[in-house]
Amino acid sequence: MLAEKYADKIAKIRSKYPDLRSTVMPLLYIAQEEYGGLDESSLREVAELCDLDPTEVKTIAGFYTMYWENDEKGYKKGKYWLQVCTDLPCALRGADQFFEQLLDHLGVEDGGTTEDGMFTVEHVMCLAACDKAPMLQCNFHFLENLDMEKMKAKIEEWRAEAKERENG
C-alpha cells in the first residue's frame, strides 16, 4: 500500500540515497505515520521497498526510540504523539503542572491514548529546549513556550484538521 499511496514521496527519498538500504529510516517514518505504528506487516512492506530482509528492518526499528511497534493487542499510539519534557530545568519553568493539566484536559494517564485515538501523551526526559519550557515534541516537531490556553487551541486545530481529512 505504501508503494502506491506514497509513490512520489518514496521516489524523492530514493533519489537522495545511492543505496536502498539507506532509505529504511525515512520509509519507517512513512509506515509509522500511515499505520499508527509498526507491525510485522508494515515492517515487511518497508523491507520489500528497501530490498532487505524483514529481520534487518525490525532490528533497525527496534533500536531507535522514535519508532514504535504496535503490540499484539493492536495498541497504537495516537495520531499525535505528545512528549512533554518534565526534566528538572523544564519542571522549574512549570512543565510538571503543564503536563498534569494536559493529561486532565485529554482525560488520559501518562502514556495513555485518548479514546478517539487522536493523542498519546507521555513525559520524557530532556528534549534539549530547557529555555523554552513548558514545551513538547509532537511527532518529532517542537512546540515551545506553551501554556494550556495555547495547547487547547493547538489540540482543537489538530482535531479540525483530522476531521477535514476524514471528510475529504
Rosetta silent file (secondary structure, phi, psi, omega in degrees, C-alpha in Angstrom):
SEQUENCE: MLAEKYADKIAKIRSKYPDLRSTVMPLLYIAQEEYGGLDESSLREVAELCDLDPTEVKTIAGFYTMYWENDEKGYKKGKYWLQVCTDLPCALRGADQFFEQLLDHLGVEDGGTTEDGMFTVEHVMCLAACDKAPMLQCNFHFLENLDMEKMKAKIEEWRAEAKERENG
SCORE:     score description
SCORE:     0.000 S_00000001
   1 L     0.000  -39.743 -179.404    0.000    0.000    0.000 S_00000001
   2 H   -60.341  -41.228 -177.421    2.820    2.433    0.816 S_00000001
   3 H   -58.708  -37.180 -179.918    4.352    1.960   -2.642 S_00000001
   4 H   -81.853  -49.368 -174.201    1.145    3.106   -4.321 S_00000001
   5 H   -67.205  -34.869 -175.377   -0.059    5.744   -1.873 S_00000001
   6 L  -117.381   31.541 -175.994    3.328    7.389   -1.366 S_00000001
   7 H   -53.170  -46.586 -178.159    4.985    6.711   -4.730 S_00000001
   8 H   -66.065  -43.635 -179.719    6.154   10.313   -5.214 S_00000001
   9 H   -64.242  -42.130  178.916    7.431   10.657   -1.673 S_00000001
  10 H   -65.140  -42.056  177.603    9.263    7.318   -1.877 S_00000001
  11 H   -60.867  -40.751  179.209   10.818    8.277   -5.221 S_00000001
  12 H   -64.721  -42.653  177.669   12.030   11.545   -3.708 S_00000001
  13 H   -62.384  -47.205 -178.814   13.571    9.702   -0.737 S_00000001
  14 H   -60.974  -32.552 -178.803   15.238    7.155   -3.019 S_00000001
  15 H   -68.106  -19.518 -178.497   16.734    9.957   -5.124 S_00000001
  16 H   -84.498  -18.393 -172.567   18.618   11.221   -2.068 S_00000001
  17 L  -123.955  131.939  179.601   20.398    7.947   -1.312 S_00000001
  18 L   -74.027  -20.767 -176.858   22.665    5.883   -3.565 S_00000001
  19 L  -118.589  127.891 -179.650   21.908    2.695   -1.603 S_00000001
  20 H   -56.600  -32.741  179.879   18.345    1.449   -0.990 S_00000001
  21 H   -56.726  -32.733 -178.489   19.363    0.322    2.499 S_00000001
  22 H   -70.511  -10.951 -179.697   19.791    3.981    3.428 S_00000001
  23 H   -88.757   -3.493 -175.275   16.093    4.622    2.818 S_00000001
  24 H   -55.143  -52.658 -173.834   14.972    2.362    5.687 S_00000001
  25 H   -63.711  -47.639  177.490   14.616    5.065    8.338 S_00000001
  26 H   -63.483  -33.642  178.647   12.655    7.600    6.270 S_00000001
  27 H   -71.913  -31.734  174.511   10.402    4.804    4.985 S_00000001
  28 H   -63.699  -38.074  176.394    9.793    3.598    8.543 S_00000001
  29 H   -60.825  -44.072  179.451    8.545    7.100    9.371 S_00000001
  30 H   -61.347  -46.652 -179.470    6.101    6.930    6.460 S_00000001
  31 H   -62.727  -43.477 -179.496    4.860    3.488    7.544 S_00000001
  32 H   -62.384  -42.114  178.900    4.537    4.566   11.160 S_00000001
  33 H   -65.685  -43.601 -177.782    2.558    7.643   10.204 S_00000001
  34 H   -66.639  -43.501 -172.342    0.300    5.687    7.854 S_00000001
  35 H  -102.641    0.579 -179.742   -0.413    2.767   10.179 S_00000001
  36 L    73.579   20.096 -178.421   -0.176    4.446   13.583 S_00000001
  37 L   145.201 -178.168 -177.625    2.852    2.335   14.464 S_00000001
  38 E  -114.435  139.492  173.928    4.800   -0.577   13.100 S_00000001
  39 L  -136.215 -177.673 -176.819    3.793   -4.215   12.982 S_00000001
  40 H   -56.626  -41.070 -177.878    5.070   -7.294   11.154 S_00000001
  41 H   -65.170  -46.703 -178.913    3.157   -6.397    8.005 S_00000001
  42 H   -68.774  -34.834  177.101    4.419   -2.810    7.791 S_00000001
  43 H   -65.478  -39.578  176.388    7.987   -3.909    8.557 S_00000001
  44 H   -64.019  -39.855 -179.770    7.777   -6.449    5.693 S_00000001
  45 H   -62.454  -45.287  177.379    6.431   -3.739    3.415 S_00000001
  46 H   -64.193  -40.861  178.995    9.368   -1.435    4.209 S_00000001
  47 H   -58.803  -43.084  178.628   11.771   -4.352    3.788 S_00000001
  48 H   -62.673  -41.893  179.489   10.398   -5.001    0.297 S_00000001
  49 H   -64.209  -27.857 -177.345   10.776   -1.340   -0.626 S_00000001
  50 H  -101.643    0.470 -177.211   14.397   -1.431    0.535 S_00000001
  51 L    55.771   47.867 -179.932   15.174   -4.889   -0.854 S_00000001
  52 L  -126.134  164.873  173.140   16.124   -6.108    2.624 S_00000001
  53 L   -73.653  138.302  179.630   15.222   -8.994    4.882 S_00000001
  54 H   -56.387  -29.429  178.544   12.370   -8.032    7.261 S_00000001
  55 H   -63.899  -37.667  177.809   14.561   -9.020   10.220 S_00000001
  56 H   -63.732  -42.009 -179.476   17.060   -6.300    9.283 S_00000001
  57 H   -67.510  -41.981  178.644   14.287   -3.697    9.178 S_00000001
  58 H   -61.643  -38.324  178.519   12.851   -4.917   12.501 S_00000001
  59 H   -63.009  -42.585  179.007   16.310   -4.615   14.070 S_00000001
  60 H   -66.191  -46.988 -179.702   16.606   -1.004   12.933 S_00000001
  61 H   -62.450  -35.842 -179.317   13.080   -0.133   14.098 S_00000001
  62 H   -73.980  -23.704 -177.220   13.732   -1.788   17.460 S_00000001
  63 H   -78.017  -39.210 -173.528   16.970    0.074   18.069 S_00000001
  64 L   -94.080  136.028 -176.584   15.691    3.638   17.699 S_00000001
  65 L   -74.609  -12.896 -178.953   13.250    5.136   20.197 S_00000001
  66 L   -81.398   -4.166  174.756   11.489    7.258   17.581 S_00000001
  67 L  -109.770  143.825  176.587    9.846    4.160   16.144 S_00000001
  68 L  -132.293  144.795  178.765    7.203    2.204   17.993 S_00000001
  69 E  -102.765  137.560  174.931    5.727   -1.175   17.348 S_00000001
  70 L   -69.549  139.598 -178.022    2.070   -1.903   17.861 S_00000001
  71 L   -80.409  176.249 -176.163    1.657   -4.613   20.458 S_00000001
  72 L   -63.381  -18.443  178.003   -0.062   -7.953   19.969 S_00000001
  73 L   -89.232    0.477  178.904   -3.359   -6.462   21.207 S_00000001
  74 L    87.531   11.017  178.928   -3.281   -3.865   18.442 S_00000001
  75 L   -59.039  133.251  177.144   -2.327   -0.942   20.722 S_00000001
  76 L  -128.632  148.753  170.727   -1.375    2.057   18.658 S_00000001
  77 L   -70.820  157.695  177.813   -0.039    5.441   19.557 S_00000001
  78 L   -67.744  165.795  177.570   -2.344    8.308   18.759 S_00000001
  79 L   -57.259  -34.604  177.508   -2.147   10.226   15.514 S_00000001
  80 E  -114.774  115.759 -177.836   -0.427   12.940   17.563 S_00000001
  81 E   -98.942  103.149 -175.188    2.295   11.658   19.895 S_00000001
  82 E   -97.499  113.886  179.126    2.797   14.349   22.534 S_00000001
  83 E  -111.814  112.685 -177.063    6.006   14.026   24.513 S_00000001
  84 E  -100.074  125.140  176.538    6.298   16.596   27.291 S_00000001
  85 E   -74.928  124.609  178.055    9.716   17.198   28.799 S_00000001
  86 L  -122.139   21.072  176.420    9.472   17.096   32.588 S_00000001
  87 L   -63.343  162.832 -172.068   13.184   17.077   33.378 S_00000001
  88 H   -50.623  -50.970 -179.189   14.287   19.388   36.215 S_00000001
  89 H   -58.640  -39.053  178.445   15.052   22.532   34.163 S_00000001
  90 H   -71.466  -37.937  178.339   11.680   22.284   32.414 S_00000001
  91 H   -60.484  -38.538  178.855    9.926   21.452   35.691 S_00000001
  92 L   -65.227  -19.297  177.579   11.333   24.644   37.164 S_00000001
  93 L  -102.109   14.798  173.598    9.591   26.511   34.328 S_00000001
  94 L    97.742   11.446 -176.341    6.214   24.850   35.002 S_00000001
  95 H   -65.203  -38.202 -179.707    6.416   21.706   32.868 S_00000001
  96 H   -60.943  -47.356  179.510    5.138   19.352   35.588 S_00000001
  97 H   -63.577  -43.772  178.375    1.995   21.422   36.120 S_00000001
  98 H   -59.023  -45.412 -179.638    1.527   21.817   32.357 S_00000001
  99 H   -59.536  -46.992  179.768    1.883   18.041   31.879 S_00000001
 100 H   -63.126  -40.033  178.094   -0.724   17.284   34.549 S_00000001
 101 H   -64.826  -38.997  178.876   -3.120   19.836   33.060 S_00000001
 102 H   -65.637  -43.991  176.900   -2.671   18.314   29.608 S_00000001
 103 H   -59.067  -46.208  179.244   -3.377   14.813   30.938 S_00000001
 104 H   -61.565  -45.637 -178.147   -6.509   16.114   32.696 S_00000001
 105 H   -59.978  -40.898 -177.843   -7.672   18.012   29.623 S_00000001
 106 H   -89.669   -9.144  177.855   -7.354   14.948   27.389 S_00000001
 107 L    69.568   38.889  179.237   -8.596   12.513   30.054 S_00000001
 108 L  -130.122  166.842  171.777   -5.595   10.172   29.904 S_00000001
 109 L  -100.531  168.714  176.910   -2.814    8.947   32.145 S_00000001
 110 L   -52.835  125.400 -179.317    0.895    9.179   31.348 S_00000001
 111 L    86.539   -2.316 -177.010    1.481    7.021   28.263 S_00000001
 112 L   -87.248  162.097  179.636   -2.243    6.821   27.528 S_00000001
 113 E  -118.716  138.508  179.393   -4.121    7.425   24.316 S_00000001
 114 L   -61.887  154.962 -177.461   -7.392    9.304   24.038 S_00000001
 115 L   -57.294  -32.655 -179.665  -10.497    7.245   23.287 S_00000001
 116 L   -81.613   -0.598  178.018  -10.713    8.685   19.784 S_00000001
 117 L    75.696   10.678 -176.833   -7.137    7.563   19.072 S_00000001
 118 L   -80.067  -41.381 -169.951   -6.002   11.095   18.328 S_00000001
 119 E  -129.310  133.267  167.035   -3.496   11.772   21.131 S_00000001
 120 E  -115.220  132.314 -176.992   -0.958    9.794   23.114 S_00000001
 121 E  -122.874  131.322  175.803    0.663   11.764   25.923 S_00000001
 122 E  -149.770  154.441  176.369    3.805   10.830   27.804 S_00000001
 123 E   -90.621  150.096  177.242    6.537   12.532   29.748 S_00000001
 124 E  -135.752  165.206  177.716   10.121   12.327   28.569 S_00000001
 125 L  -106.380  117.568  171.759   13.438   13.453   29.905 S_00000001
 126 L    63.373  105.921  171.762   15.221   16.222   28.063 S_00000001
 127 L  -109.156   10.400  174.050   14.271   17.392   24.631 S_00000001
 128 L    63.572   39.601  175.258   17.066   19.982   24.763 S_00000001
 129 L  -140.339   44.510 -174.334   14.863   23.072   24.835 S_00000001
 130 H   -54.776  -36.629 -175.856   15.013   23.927   28.540 S_00000001
 131 H   -75.436   -5.513 -177.824   14.867   27.659   27.934 S_00000001
 132 H  -118.948   18.219 -179.931   11.564   27.320   26.082 S_00000001
 133 L   -75.074  157.448   -7.195    9.635   25.199   28.593 S_00000001
 134 L   -64.692  140.511 -179.365    6.965   24.211   29.023 S_00000001
 135 L  -144.819  164.445  174.559    7.448   22.531   25.688 S_00000001
 136 E  -148.774  165.305  174.795    6.647   19.304   23.962 S_00000001
 137 E  -111.974  125.408  177.457    7.512   17.343   20.911 S_00000001
 138 E  -116.352  113.114 -178.873    4.599   16.314   18.702 S_00000001
 139 L    48.961   42.819  174.713    5.510   13.723   16.091 S_00000001
 140 L    74.135   19.014  173.759    9.108   14.988   16.278 S_00000001
 141 E  -120.402  133.623 -176.870    8.227   18.677   15.922 S_00000001
 142 E   -81.343  140.554  167.238    8.769   21.056   18.841 S_00000001
 143 E  -123.410  124.520 -170.462    6.099   23.316   20.331 S_00000001
 144 L  -122.884  164.933  179.176    7.652   25.718   22.802 S_00000001
 145 L    52.119   51.261 -175.365    6.712   28.292   25.433 S_00000001
 146 L   -89.326  154.769  164.387    3.375   26.596   25.998 S_00000001
 147 L  -139.686  172.932 -175.025    0.540   27.190   28.389 S_00000001
 148 H   -66.964  -30.294  177.299   -2.797   25.397   28.471 S_00000001
 149 H   -62.341  -48.124  177.665   -4.570   28.112   26.508 S_00000001
 150 H   -63.092  -41.103 -177.061   -2.120   27.708   23.607 S_00000001
 151 H   -67.020  -42.082  178.073   -2.222   23.916   23.943 S_00000001
 152 H   -61.177  -40.972  178.396   -6.019   23.725   23.903 S_00000001
 153 H   -63.384  -41.161  179.628   -6.059   25.847   20.729 S_00000001
 154 H   -66.281  -41.469  177.985   -3.492   23.557   19.112 S_00000001
 155 H   -60.359  -44.191  178.841   -5.470   20.447   20.088 S_00000001
 156 H   -64.614  -37.891  177.086   -8.604   21.939   18.522 S_00000001
 157 H   -61.619  -46.584  179.428   -6.625   22.815   15.397 S_00000001
 158 H   -63.807  -40.895  178.265   -5.378   19.219   15.101 S_00000001
 159 H   -62.839  -42.070  178.814   -8.881   17.831   15.654 S_00000001
 160 H   -64.117  -41.708  177.616  -10.267   20.140   12.943 S_00000001
 161 H   -61.970  -42.693  179.487   -7.518   19.091   10.516 S_00000001
 162 H   -63.712  -41.830  179.626   -8.266   15.424   11.187 S_00000001
 163 H   -65.195  -40.205  178.755  -11.981   15.964   10.660 S_00000001
 164 H   -62.810  -41.953  177.724  -11.277   17.842    7.435 S_00000001
 165 H   -63.874  -39.554  178.657   -9.106   14.947    6.166 S_00000001
 166 H   -61.519  -43.635 -176.565  -11.874   12.481    7.085 S_00000001
 167 H   -82.837  -10.116  173.099  -14.485   14.451    5.178 S_00000001
 168 L    60.095    0.000    0.000  -12.136   14.936    2.411 S_00000001
